Amino acid sequence: MKKIRAVILDFDGVLAESNQEKEAAFEEFFALYPEHRQAMRDFHLSHRPHPRREKFKYYVEVLMGRPGDRQLVEEMASQFSEMVLNRVIACPPVLGSIEFLQEFSSRISLYISSVTPQEELRGIIRKRGIETYITEAFGNPPISKEAAITRVLEREKVGPEEVAFVGDSLSDYRAATAAGLIFWGRDSGQSFGGAKVELYPDLHAIAAVVRERL
């Protein structure tokens, strides 16, 4: 069994208890468009792991019948960012996450991969005071989790069996396992769609597993 050389962490539900904060922000956003509110919510719930701009593009082009209206898509993105940013910056960390970063950042490379837009993600981790622990943070857009995994493997010059992904959703699990990475699931309450994933309650528990692989 090879030793772990790097860990990729999802952000929402893994480092920060921000899933509920984002859901609250989406509800606030949907209320701005009452005639499409339920349809927006339904699409969001059925495409929860997708980048938010994909959702806004669907809202504009399909629900509102305005194909190609990039300006409105960007306006929605800006509106939502204003609603969610401070919520995520201020929300509590996942139990054990700060200690995890402090312990392992000097021993292995730690990365973040999230569907939060990259500029916003990097601003959040800076404001939360964890930037110094992270080798690199990848947000989507522009970098999908699959692309982030490829970049980490290339940068670290390691095989997939030497990299672990810590996530809290089925999309995290699929991206990691498709690339051959080790996957450890954090139980944030999200569904893994029946996949057989061993879940851990917090980052204290996952830290214990990491120690066994160093």
C-alpha positions in Angstrom: 0.0 0.0 0.0 1.5 3.3 -1.1 1.7 6.3 1.1 -0.5 9.3 0.6 1.3 12.2 -1.0 -1.5 14.7 -1.4 -5.1 15.2 -0.4 -7.8 17.1 -2.3 -10.6 18.5 -0.2 -14.0 19.7 -1.3 -14.9 22.9 0.5 -18.6 23.0 1.3 -19.5 20.4 3.8 -15.9 19.3 4.2 -14.0 22.4 5.4 -17.0 24.6 6.2 -20.5 23.9 7.3 -21.7 26.0 4.4 -24.2 23.7 2.6 -27.2 25.1 4.5 -26.0 28.7 4.1 -25.9 28.2 0.3 -29.3 26.6 0.2 -30.6 29.7 2.2 -29.0 32.0 -0.3 -30.6 30.1 -3.2 -34.0 30.5 -1.7 -33.4 34.2 -1.3 -32.3 34.3 -4.9 -35.3 32.4 -6.2 -37.6 34.9 -4.4 -36.3 37.6 -6.8 -38.0 35.8 -9.7 -41.4 34.7 -8.3 -42.9 33.6 -11.6 -40.1 31.1 -12.0 -39.4 30.4 -8.4 -40.6 26.8 -8.2 -39.1 25.8 -11.5 -35.7 27.3 -10.5 -35.8 25.5 -7.2 -36.7 22.2 -8.9 -33.8 22.5 -11.4 -31.4 23.5 -8.6 -32.4 20.5 -6.5 -32.0 18.0 -9.3 -28.6 19.6 -10.4 -27.3 20.5 -7.0 -23.6 19.6 -7.6 -23.4 21.5 -10.9 -21.7 24.9 -11.1 -24.1 27.7 -10.4 -23.6 29.5 -13.8 -24.9 26.4 -15.5 -28.1 26.8 -13.5 -28.3 30.5 -14.2 -27.8 29.8 -17.9 -30.7 27.3 -17.8 -32.9 29.8 -15.9 -32.2 32.5 -18.5 -32.3 30.5 -21.7 -34.9 27.9 -20.9 -37.2 29.2 -18.2 -37.2 32.8 -19.4 -36.8 32.1 -23.1 -33.8 34.4 -23.6 -31.1 32.3 -25.3 -27.7 34.0 -25.6 -28.5 36.6 -22.9 -25.1 36.4 -21.2 -25.6 39.7 -19.5 -28.5 38.4 -17.5 -26.6 35.3 -16.6 -23.8 37.4 -15.2 -26.2 39.6 -13.4 -27.7 36.5 -11.7 -24.2 35.3 -10.8 -23.4 38.7 -9.3 -26.7 38.8 -7.3 -26.1 35.3 -5.9 -22.5 36.0 -5.0 -23.5 39.0 -3.0 -26.1 36.9 -1.2 -23.9 34.0 -0.3 -20.4 35.4 0.2 -20.6 36.7 3.7 -22.7 33.7 4.8 -19.9 31.3 3.7 -17.1 33.4 5.2 -18.9 33.5 8.6 -20.2 29.9 8.9 -18.6 27.5 11.3 -15.8 25.2 10.2 -16.4 21.5 10.0 -15.3 19.9 13.3 -11.6 19.1 13.1 -11.0 20.9 9.8 -8.7 23.6 11.1 -6.7 21.0 13.1 -6.5 18.8 9.9 -5.1 21.7 7.9 -2.6 22.6 10.6 -1.4 19.1 11.1 -1.0 17.9 7.5 -0.1 21.0 5.5 3.5 20.6 6.6 3.6 16.9 5.7 1.7 16.6 2.5 0.2 18.8 -0.2 -3.4 19.9 0.5 -5.6 21.1 -2.3 -9.2 22.4 -2.5 -11.6 21.6 -5.4 -15.0 23.2 -5.4 -17.9 24.2 -7.7 -17.6 27.7 -6.2 -16.2 30.1 -8.8 -12.5 30.2 -8.4 -12.0 33.9 -7.6 -14.8 33.7 -5.0 -13.4 30.5 -3.5 -9.9 31.9 -3.1 -11.3 35.1 -1.5 -13.3 32.9 0.9 -10.4 30.8 2.0 -8.3 33.9 2.4 -11.0 35.6 4.6 -11.4 32.4 6.6 -7.6 32.4 7.3 -6.8 29.0 5.8 -5.1 30.1 2.6 -1.6 29.4 4.0 -2.4 25.7 4.5 -3.5 25.2 0.9 -1.1 24.4 -2.0 -3.7 25.5 -4.5 -7.5 26.0 -4.6 -9.4 25.1 -7.8 -12.9 26.6 -8.3 -15.4 25.9 -11.1 -15.5 27.8 -13.3 -13.0 27.5 -14.7 -11.6 24.2 -13.3 -13.9 21.2 -12.9 -13.1 18.6 -10.2 -12.0 16.2 -12.9 -9.5 18.8 -14.3 -8.4 19.7 -10.8 -7.5 16.0 -10.1 -5.5 15.9 -13.4 -3.6 19.0 -12.4 -2.8 17.7 -8.9 -1.5 14.4 -10.3 0.7 16.3 -12.8 2.0 18.8 -10.3 2.8 16.2 -7.6 4.2 13.7 -10.2 2.4 10.9 -8.4 0.0 8.1 -9.3 -3.7 8.3 -8.4 -3.3 5.7 -5.6 -1.1 8.3 -3.8 -3.8 10.9 -3.7 -7.0 11.0 -1.6 -10.1 13.0 -2.2 -12.3 14.0 0.7 -15.8 14.9 -0.3 -19.4 14.9 0.9 -21.4 14.2 -2.3 -21.9 11.6 -5.0 -20.3 13.9 -7.6 -17.2 14.1 -5.5 -17.1 10.3 -5.2 -17.6 9.8 -8.9 -14.9 12.3 -9.9 -12.4 10.7 -7.5 -13.1 7.1 -8.2 -13.2 7.6 -12.0 -9.6 8.9 -11.7 -8.5 6.0 -9.4 -8.1 8.2 -6.3 -8.7 7.0 -2.8 -12.0 8.5 -1.5 -13.0 9.3 2.0 -16.5 10.6 2.6 -17.5 13.2 5.1 -21.1 12.8 6.3 -22.7 16.2 5.9 -26.1 14.8 5.3 -26.0 14.8 1.5 -26.9 11.7 -0.4 -24.4 9.4 -2.0 -27.2 7.8 -4.1 -26.8 4.4 -2.7 -23.1 4.1 -3.5 -21.2 2.1 -0.9 -19.1 4.8 0.7 -17.6 4.7 4.2 -18.6 8.0 5.8 -16.9 9.8 8.6 -18.6 12.3 10.9 -15.9 15.0 10.8 -12.3 15.8 9.9 -11.0 14.5 13.2 -12.1 11.0 12.1 -10.7 11.5 8.6 -7.4 12.7 10.1 -7.0 9.4 11.9 -7.3 7.6 8.5 -4.8 9.9 6.9 -2.2 9.3 9.6 -2.4 5.5 8.8 -1.4 6.2 5.2 1.6 8.6 5.8 
